[in-house]
């Protein structure tokens, strides 16, 4: 950008900009709390008419690429709160906010660009193409300024942890990959670096070879991004980089007041978040359409089956991509529920099969099946808490001499039932060669599948693709009775 043009597009006077210069000992790595505190403070200053104070806070965040700050800066220019000799300030910052994913910035960009002359638009394009992104600086839990980018850029202050199920040898390898990832993150688009401030901890779990996921823990006190180690199993690292930056943006926008991210990969429907795939060879449009249709069909299910749909919080498209490093056979099952990612109360479904080759009815029955597992998981987690409570009550009765009372016997029965259920769910059942999955949970899910298809007037042969029918006698009996019912109805 030409110095004179860029200078005219910066905020306030040279003296005011000097006040925004970074403190010499300020940390280059800001964290979300500091950005959130400063952003809220700037909005409060704007509301109370303290424009210069607000601009001193918003300007460095905008210079670092933060979309919501750029949007507020554009509005300040448009409202005449900031002197603008060029007439390009509002359009300039609104366009940057739009490019950063700010939903309101998209609208403002069109609004502020429309009245510009052809000559002004050429100057705007030149200014945007050569805009020098800066590095945000913080100290004392607040934003203090923005400095020129350094080379190499500092690696973000993100702690790497591992799920307890990953052994030490695998941890060493994943740690190397994660360290490389952090370096690649800061080498990516410099406008994205500020969003990495949203990540305090990167928690890695193992994941199966073709499982891809990154998302936030439900807890509010820490910004923990969970990521499958299998995200590294790609031909190129660019997609895991894209995924982490995308999640950081989602987190930042969700935390900043009055800010909405124009997320290209997410739709919300029926109270559920539906996530598309970041891989370019995957057709997200078809996925969104089919899954929405499946949830529309679910509205016709009887109340007792609705719980298996209601329990779902998120659906993620995890189908095969040509960018995977292939080894062995990719599981082509319709969808699956992941226990590990649901231990903090958020129930996630992953769609494995390419939606182009299955119907909405297929995915509905699959969601009912996997939603049954989500309900079973939720129940087992509740039972674990219950058995601890029951044990304390039993000890109390023993100490008071009521160990053989009717109440004690009722507690013992409840303890045994709930302990057995939780143990079978989390540990499986014991065999001569070890432990295997308790098929009774799959049979319950399969029976619910049958009830769902029947409730929607689907034919019994839809269930022939189920791999569990031959293992579940009650489910087989339900199919036979259903077929007999249909034959009788046809004769009538």
Beta strands, then each sheet from edge to edge (+ up, - down):
strand 1: 134-139
strand 2: 142-148
strand 3: 159-162
strand 4: 201-205
strand 5: 214-216
strand 6: 224-228
strand 7: 266-269
strand 8: 272-275
strand 9: 314-317
strand 10: 335-337
strand 11: 348-351
strand 12: 429-431
strand 13: 434-436
sheet 1: 1+ 2-
sheet 2: 3+ 4+ 6+ 5-
sheet 3: 7+ 8- 9- 11- 10+
sheet 4: 12+ 13-
end
